[in-house]
Amino acid sequence: MANVTHQSAIIPDRSLFNILDKVADKLPAVLAVIGLIGLWQLVVWGFSVPTYMAPGPADVLNAFRENSTVLWNNFWPTLFEAALGFVFGNLVAILLAILFVHSRTAERAFYPIAVFVNTIPIIAVAPILVLILGNGYAPKIVIAALICFFPTLVNMVRGLKAVQPATLELMRVLSASGSEVFWKVRIQSSLPFLFAALKIASTTCVIGAIVAEWIGSNYGLGALIIEATYNFRSPLLYATVFTAALLAVSLFTIVSVVEKRVIHWKAQGVH
């Protein structure tokens, strides 16, 4: 018993190895980012680039400190618009995809319309929505929803249909009802496709909100980008762009975490 206890005491903690593995996985990306920032600063110094054209990392960091309140106040409207657009756009896309799978007639009628709407540049749709809905939150949310809608619709339709015929035949043999086939087979099949689309939408919804703010808004990161550009405040411009990028990355990370929680069975199946 003493030998067993002694041997178990010297076995390395697996959690420590897991932490080290995660650090090792992230290390190349961290080093790459540090290297790019260093190269950026060297180029600005080496070529004596004027600050109004291309500020260095130190100037951008200083802009973050000096304009933290302004950035924070404009961050929240953009987050609100992007988040609601993400929710509404994807919800409508999922419901419409379910309708298409259950009704071939509905798919033939409305799918071409969805394709046509997607072909219209969002920058052209934005002024129309601003004229119709005004300068409030509504047009920004609608534009963010539109830019999320089509990728989710296409992926969800494909996912709901990506069921092996043998699986459907097995459910038929087991006398499964239509709802059981839908929830236990089609939904499970669609989840990887759905989350692939949601990852795209998590970044594009921020783009949609910012584009809408360019058209007509006095608040939000998009409006701040326009203001900083016209006033040649390049450090603030770069700081605002990085803030928007961090927002998109944060939404992408949230979707990725939820994906791991929901379809953990996929990873187990691979192993």
N, C-alpha and C positions, 0 to 999 in steps of 0.2 A: 504494500500500500504506500509505503514511504517513497519507493522508487517511482511509482505511478504519479504521486503528488509532485515529486521533484521534476519529473519529465514534463508534466503539464504546465509547471510553472515557467519553464524555459521556452515553451512554444511561443513564437512571436504572435502578437495580436494581429488578426486578419484585418481589423478595422484600420490599423495603421497603414497596412499595405494598400488598402482601398483608397485611403486619402492620398498616399503618394502616387498611386496610379492616376487619380483625377488631376493632381497637380501636374504630373508629367504630360497628360493629355492637353492641358491648357497652356503649358509653357511655350510651345512653338508660336501660338497665336499672340501671347503676351510679348514675346521677344520681337515678333514681326511688327507689332504696333509700335513698340518702343523704337525700333529701328527706323520705321517710316517717319515718326515724329522727329527723330534726330536728323534724318536726311532732309526733311522739310526745313528745319531750323538752319542747317548748314547751307542749303540753297539760298535761303533768304539773306543770310549773312554774306555768303560768298559773292552773290551777284548784286548785293546792295539794293534789293527790291524795295521800293517805297511801301510804306505801311498801308496806304490807301489802295494799293493794287493787290498785295498779298501779304498780310501780316504773318509774323512768325508765331509759333506755339506760345511763346511767352506773352505776346500781345493778346492773343485770344484768351489765354488764361486770365490775364488782367481784365479783359472785357467781361469775363464771367463774374469776377469779383465786383467790379464797378457797377454792373447792370444786373445783378442777381435778382433784385426786386422786379425790374421790368421783365426779365426773362420768365420769372416765376408767375407773374400776373398774366402773361400772354400764353404760358404753357397750358394753363387749366382750360381755357376755351377750346384750344385745339384738341386737347385730350377728350373733352366732352363731345365734341363734334365727331372725332374719329371713332370713339368707342360706341356711340349710338349708331353711327353709320355702319360700323362693323356688325353690330347686333342685328339691326333691321335688314341690311343687305343680305347677310347670310341666312337669316331666318326665312325671308321671302324665297331665296334661292332653294333652300332645303324643302320648303313646302311645295314649291313648284316642281321640283325634281320628283317628289313623291307622287304628285298628280300625274306627271308624265309617265312614270312607271306603271301606274294603274290605269291610265287612259291613253291609248295610242292616238286617239283623235285629238285630245288636248295637246299632245306633244307635236303632232303635225300642224296644229293651228297656231300655237304660241311660241314654239321653239324658233322658227324663222324670225319672229318679231324680236325675240331676245337677242338673236345674232345681229339683227339690223341695229338695234339700240346700242349694242356693244361696239359697232363699227364707227359710231359717231364720236369724234374726239371729245374728251371730257372738257377740254378747254373751250369748246364751242357750245357745249350744253350748259356750262356754268352761267354765262350771262343771261340765258333764257330763264333759268331757274331763279336767278336773282331778281329779274324783272317780275316774275310771277309771284314769288314767295317773299320778296323783300330782302332787306339786308341783315335779318336776324340769324338765329341759329338754323332755321329750317332749311334754307338752300344748301348750307354747308353739310348738314347731316345727310340730305338726299344725295348730294354729289359723292360723299364718302361711301354711301350705301351702293350707289350705282357702280362705282369702281370695284367694289367687292363682289358684286352680284354674279357676274357672268362666270368667272373661274370656279366659283363654288357650285353654280348650277351644272356646269359641264362635268365636273368631277363627281358630284353627287349622283347624277344620272348614270354615269359610267359605273360608279361603285355599286349602286342598287341593282344594276344589271349584271355585274361581274360575279355571278353565282354559277358554280359548276352544275351542269345539267344533272349529274349523278346525285348531287345534294338535293336538288328539287325533286327528283324522282324518289329519293329516300323519304323525303317529307310527305310525298303523296302516298307512298306505301304505308307510312305511319298514320295516315288519315289526319294530317295536320291541317288546321284551318288556315284561311288566307292571312289572318292576323298573326298566327304563330309563324308562318313562313316569313312574313314581313319582319317581325321583331327578332326572331331567332336566327334568320338566315340573311335576309337582304340588308338589314341594318348593320349586322356584324361585318358583312362583306364590304359595306360602304365606308366604314370608319377610317381605314387608312387613306382612302381617296379624299374623304371629307377633311381630315386634318392636314393633308397636303395643300388643299385649297385654303384652309383657314390660315395656314402659315403665310401664304401669299397675301391674303386679305389683311392680315395683321399689319403688314407694312404699307400696302397700297391705300388703306383707309386713311393713313396719315397724309399721304400724298394728295388724296382727294380733298381732305379738309384744308390743306395749305393752298391748293390751287383755287378752291372756292374763296378763301380769304384774300387771294390776290385780286379777284374780280371786284370785290366790294366789301370791305370790312375795316373797322377801326381798331380791331383787337385780334389776338391770336398770333401765332408764330409766323404765319404767312404775311400778315399785315406788317409785322415787325421786320421781316426780310425786305419788303418793299421800301419801308421807311429808311432802313439802314443803307440800302443800295442807293437811293436817291440823294442821301446826305453824305455819301462817301465815307460811312462809318464801317470800314471793312472789318475791324476786329469784332464789332457787334454783329455784323452780318455772319461771320464765320461762327461766332458763338451761338447764334440763333439756329443756324443750319445744323450744328452739332447737337443742339438740344432736340431738334426735330428727329435727328437720326437716333438719339438715345431713346426717344419716345417709341419709335418704330421697333427698335431692338428689344425694348422692354415688353411690348405687346407680343412680339414674336416669341420671346422667352416664356411668357405666360402660357401661350398656346402650346408650346413644346412640352411644358411641365404637365399641362392637362392631358396632352396626348399620351404621355408615359403612364399617367394614372389610369386612363380609360382603356387603352389597348396594350396593356402590359403583356397580355396573352400572346401578342404577335412576337415579341422578343423571345418569349419562352419557346414558341414554336420553332423559331430559327435555330435555337440551340438544341 
